Amino acid sequence: MTTRIYKEAYFEASHRLLHYKGKCFRLHGHQWRVEVWMDGPVDAASCILVDYNLIKEVVHRYDHQVILNRDDPMVACLAQFQEVITTEGDPTSENLARLFADQIKRACTEQGIPARVAKIRVWESTSCYAEYSHEDL
């Protein structure tokens, strides 16, 4: 039997898009919203598919962080003063959706949880999000 759960989490972070021609080339911030749908079999003893806190902990690693393309020259400058999270490619909502899905999947695997990320959405504003579903992951 397969069960599906849903978790919504928020984080505040800044980013910039190094390869974008427009306003988002500049360092700026968002309140990001992450929606995660997971499915799989529930644990026989606990009757839990995935602890919601596992998802929240992955997302909250990005709270109040600066997220930049690893090739961004701004990384070296900012890293002198604070941690900088880097991504392969620009830190778009599309890229972050893939990154979160991979990190949640890895955390489940490490804990022996046979669940999968069925769908994930990363909102960078109230009107814009990127979504991946299991077929894409």
C-alpha positions as CSV (number, residue, x, y, z in Angstrom):
1,M,0.0,0.0,0.0
2,T,1.3,3.5,-0.9
3,T,0.7,6.5,1.2
4,R,1.3,10.1,0.2
5,I,2.2,13.0,2.5
6,Y,2.6,16.7,1.9
7,K,4.8,19.2,3.6
8,E,5.1,22.9,3.1
9,A,8.2,24.8,4.3
10,Y,9.5,28.4,4.0
11,F,12.9,30.0,4.0
12,E,14.3,33.4,3.5
13,A,17.4,33.7,1.2
14,S,19.0,35.8,-1.4
15,H,20.3,34.8,-4.8
16,R,21.3,36.3,-8.1
17,L,21.2,34.8,-11.6
18,L,24.6,35.2,-13.1
19,H,23.5,34.3,-16.7
20,Y,20.3,36.3,-16.7
21,K,19.9,39.7,-18.5
22,G,17.5,41.7,-16.3
23,K,16.8,42.6,-12.7
24,C,17.5,39.2,-11.3
25,F,21.2,39.6,-12.2
26,R,21.4,41.7,-9.1
27,L,21.6,40.1,-5.7
28,H,18.1,40.1,-4.2
29,G,16.0,38.1,-1.7
30,H,12.8,36.2,-1.5
31,Q,10.6,34.4,0.9
32,W,10.8,31.0,-0.7
33,R,8.0,28.4,-0.3
34,V,8.8,24.7,-0.9
35,E,6.0,22.2,-1.3
36,V,6.9,18.5,-1.2
37,W,4.7,15.5,-1.9
38,M,6.3,12.1,-0.9
39,D,4.9,8.6,-1.3
40,G,5.8,5.1,-0.4
41,P,5.0,2.5,2.3
42,V,4.5,3.6,5.9
43,D,6.7,2.1,8.6
44,A,5.0,-0.9,10.2
45,A,5.9,0.2,13.8
46,S,5.4,3.9,13.6
47,C,2.8,4.1,10.8
48,I,4.8,7.1,9.5
49,L,6.0,7.4,5.9
50,V,8.5,10.3,6.5
51,D,9.0,12.5,9.5
52,Y,7.9,16.0,8.3
53,N,10.9,17.4,10.2
54,L,13.2,15.6,7.8
55,I,11.8,17.7,5.0
56,K,11.8,20.9,7.1
57,E,15.5,20.3,8.1
58,V,16.6,20.0,4.5
59,V,14.8,23.2,3.5
60,H,15.9,25.2,6.5
61,R,19.6,24.7,5.7
62,Y,19.0,27.5,3.2
63,D,17.3,29.9,5.6
64,H,18.9,33.3,5.8
65,Q,21.6,32.2,3.3
66,V,23.1,33.6,0.1
67,I,22.7,31.2,-2.8
68,L,24.9,31.7,-5.8
69,N,26.1,29.9,-8.9
70,R,29.5,28.3,-8.0
71,D,31.1,30.2,-10.9
72,D,29.8,33.6,-9.7
73,P,32.8,35.9,-8.9
74,M,30.7,37.3,-6.0
75,V,31.2,33.9,-4.1
76,A,34.8,34.7,-3.2
77,C,34.0,38.2,-2.0
78,L,31.0,37.2,0.2
79,A,32.7,34.0,1.5
80,Q,35.2,36.3,3.4
81,F,32.3,37.4,5.6
82,Q,29.7,34.6,5.7
83,E,28.8,31.2,4.4
84,V,27.7,31.1,0.8
85,I,25.7,28.2,-0.6
86,T,26.7,27.4,-4.2
87,T,24.8,25.6,-6.9
88,E,25.9,24.1,-10.2
89,G,24.3,26.6,-12.5
90,D,22.3,29.6,-11.5
91,P,20.2,29.2,-8.4
92,T,16.8,29.4,-10.2
93,S,13.6,28.0,-8.7
94,E,14.0,25.2,-11.3
95,N,17.5,24.4,-10.0
96,L,16.5,24.6,-6.4
97,A,13.6,22.2,-6.9
98,R,15.9,19.6,-8.3
99,L,18.5,20.3,-5.5
100,F,15.9,19.9,-2.7
101,A,14.4,16.8,-4.3
102,D,17.9,15.2,-4.4
103,Q,18.7,16.2,-0.8
104,I,15.4,14.9,0.6
105,K,15.9,11.7,-1.3
106,R,19.4,11.3,0.0
107,A,18.3,12.0,3.6
108,C,15.6,9.3,3.3
109,T,18.1,6.8,1.8
110,E,20.6,7.5,4.7
111,Q,17.8,6.8,7.2
112,G,16.6,3.7,5.4
113,I,13.3,5.2,4.5
114,P,11.9,3.8,1.2
115,A,10.0,6.9,0.2
116,R,10.3,9.0,-2.9
117,V,9.7,12.6,-3.7
118,A,6.6,12.3,-5.9
119,K,6.4,16.1,-6.7
120,I,8.1,19.2,-5.5
121,R,7.4,22.9,-6.1
122,V,9.7,25.8,-5.3
123,W,8.0,29.2,-5.2
124,E,10.2,32.3,-5.4
125,S,7.2,34.6,-5.2
126,T,3.5,34.4,-4.7
127,S,2.9,34.0,-8.5
128,C,6.0,32.0,-9.7
129,Y,7.1,28.5,-9.1
130,A,9.0,25.6,-10.6
131,E,7.7,22.1,-10.3
132,Y,9.2,18.6,-10.8
133,S,7.3,15.4,-10.5
134,H,8.6,11.9,-10.0
135,E,8.8,11.3,-13.8
136,D,11.2,14.3,-14.0
137,L,13.4,13.3,-11.0
